[in-house]
Amino acid sequence: MYLKPIRWDELAARIAADPDWYAKYAAAEADHGNPFPLIGQVLVALQHSAAPLSTNQILAVRKAMEATASSKTKAGLRRLERELLALAVDRRVDEDGTKQEFAIDEVSEGRGRSVRQIRKALAEFGKRRRR
């Protein structure tokens, strides 16, 4: 039998009332040394495209994890970042109707990554598109 956390109903009500509440809560917890709500939010966002992450949330997860990360964890973080870069470009192309070249430039500026890094991420994790 699956048991819900004691305050599950309270948390669900808060999130329903203010969808950004959990994002604020997760960021505050990360600031206090508990990155797990933020990491969980990243994983949920990757599994369900309905909950996109902001650039600040992505950077906060990376900062929180890099401080104590092993080399294996850092490799995982680099892979996660490439997945998120590819997802950001794909969303701009699919949802906004932006051409891929412009979407790459926007993501490059917004995330502080080079066009080369973004193209590499797209080759590995992006949707296959005709040119």
C-alpha positions as CSV (number, residue, x, y, z in Angstrom):
1,M,0.0,0.0,0.0
2,Y,1.3,3.5,-0.9
3,L,1.2,6.1,1.9
4,K,1.1,9.8,1.1
5,P,3.2,12.2,3.1
6,I,1.3,13.6,6.1
7,R,0.9,17.1,4.5
8,W,0.2,15.9,0.9
9,D,-3.2,17.4,0.8
10,E,-1.9,20.8,2.1
11,L,0.9,20.8,-0.5
12,A,-1.5,19.9,-3.3
13,A,-3.9,22.7,-2.3
14,R,-1.1,25.3,-2.3
15,I,0.2,24.2,-5.7
16,A,-3.4,24.3,-7.1
17,A,-3.9,27.8,-5.7
18,D,-0.5,29.1,-6.9
19,P,1.3,27.0,-9.5
20,D,4.6,28.9,-9.0
21,W,4.5,28.2,-5.3
22,Y,6.4,24.9,-5.6
23,A,9.1,26.5,-7.8
24,K,9.6,29.2,-5.1
25,Y,9.6,26.5,-2.4
26,A,12.1,24.4,-4.2
27,A,14.4,27.3,-4.9
28,A,14.2,28.4,-1.2
29,E,15.0,24.8,0.0
30,A,18.0,24.7,-2.4
31,D,19.2,28.0,-0.9
32,H,19.1,26.4,2.5
33,G,21.1,23.4,1.4
34,N,18.4,21.0,0.4
35,P,18.5,20.6,-3.4
36,F,16.2,17.6,-3.6
37,P,12.9,19.4,-4.2
38,L,14.6,21.3,-7.0
39,I,16.2,18.2,-8.5
40,G,12.8,16.5,-8.3
41,Q,11.2,19.3,-10.2
42,V,13.9,18.9,-12.9
43,L,13.1,15.3,-13.3
44,V,9.4,15.9,-13.4
45,A,9.9,18.6,-16.0
46,L,11.9,16.3,-18.2
47,Q,9.2,13.6,-18.0
48,H,6.2,15.9,-18.5
49,S,6.6,18.8,-20.8
50,A,3.7,20.6,-19.1
51,A,6.0,21.9,-16.3
52,P,8.9,23.8,-17.9
53,L,11.8,25.0,-15.9
54,S,13.2,28.5,-15.8
55,T,16.8,29.2,-16.5
56,N,17.3,30.2,-12.9
57,Q,16.0,26.9,-11.7
58,I,18.3,25.0,-14.0
59,L,21.3,27.0,-12.8
60,A,20.3,26.5,-9.1
61,V,20.2,22.8,-9.5
62,R,23.5,22.7,-11.2
63,K,25.1,25.0,-8.5
64,A,23.6,22.9,-5.7
65,M,24.9,19.6,-7.1
66,E,28.3,20.7,-8.3
67,A,29.5,21.7,-4.9
68,T,29.6,18.1,-3.7
69,A,29.5,16.1,-6.9
70,S,31.8,13.3,-7.8
71,S,33.2,13.0,-11.4
72,K,30.4,10.5,-12.2
73,T,27.8,13.0,-11.0
74,K,29.4,15.9,-12.9
75,A,29.2,13.8,-16.1
76,G,25.6,13.2,-15.4
77,L,25.0,16.9,-14.9
78,R,26.7,17.7,-18.2
79,R,24.4,15.2,-19.9
80,L,21.4,16.6,-18.1
81,E,22.4,20.1,-19.3
82,R,22.6,18.9,-22.9
83,E,19.2,17.3,-22.6
84,L,17.7,20.6,-21.3
85,L,19.4,22.7,-24.0
86,A,18.0,20.4,-26.7
87,L,14.6,20.5,-25.0
88,A,14.7,24.3,-24.9
89,V,15.4,24.6,-28.7
90,D,12.8,22.0,-29.6
91,R,10.1,23.8,-27.5
92,R,10.9,27.1,-29.2
93,V,10.6,25.5,-32.6
94,D,7.5,23.4,-31.9
95,E,5.5,25.8,-29.7
96,D,6.6,29.2,-30.9
97,G,7.1,28.3,-34.6
98,T,10.6,29.8,-34.5
99,K,13.1,28.5,-37.1
100,Q,15.7,26.3,-35.6
101,E,18.6,28.6,-36.3
102,F,16.9,31.5,-34.4
103,A,15.9,29.2,-31.6
104,I,19.6,28.1,-31.2
105,D,20.7,31.7,-31.1
106,E,18.0,32.5,-28.4
107,V,18.9,29.6,-26.2
108,S,22.6,30.4,-26.7
109,E,22.1,33.9,-25.4
110,G,19.7,33.0,-22.6
111,R,21.7,30.1,-21.2
112,G,25.2,31.4,-21.8
113,R,26.3,28.5,-23.9
114,S,28.0,28.5,-27.3
115,V,26.2,27.6,-30.5
116,R,28.6,24.7,-30.9
117,Q,27.5,23.3,-27.5
118,I,23.8,23.6,-28.4
119,R,24.3,22.0,-31.8
120,K,26.1,19.1,-30.1
121,A,23.2,18.8,-27.6
122,L,20.7,18.8,-30.5
123,A,22.6,16.1,-32.3
124,E,22.5,13.9,-29.2
125,F,19.1,14.6,-27.7
126,G,17.1,16.9,-30.1
127,K,14.2,15.9,-32.3
128,R,15.2,14.8,-35.7
129,R,14.2,17.5,-38.2
130,R,14.5,17.8,-42.0
131,R,16.7,20.6,-43.2
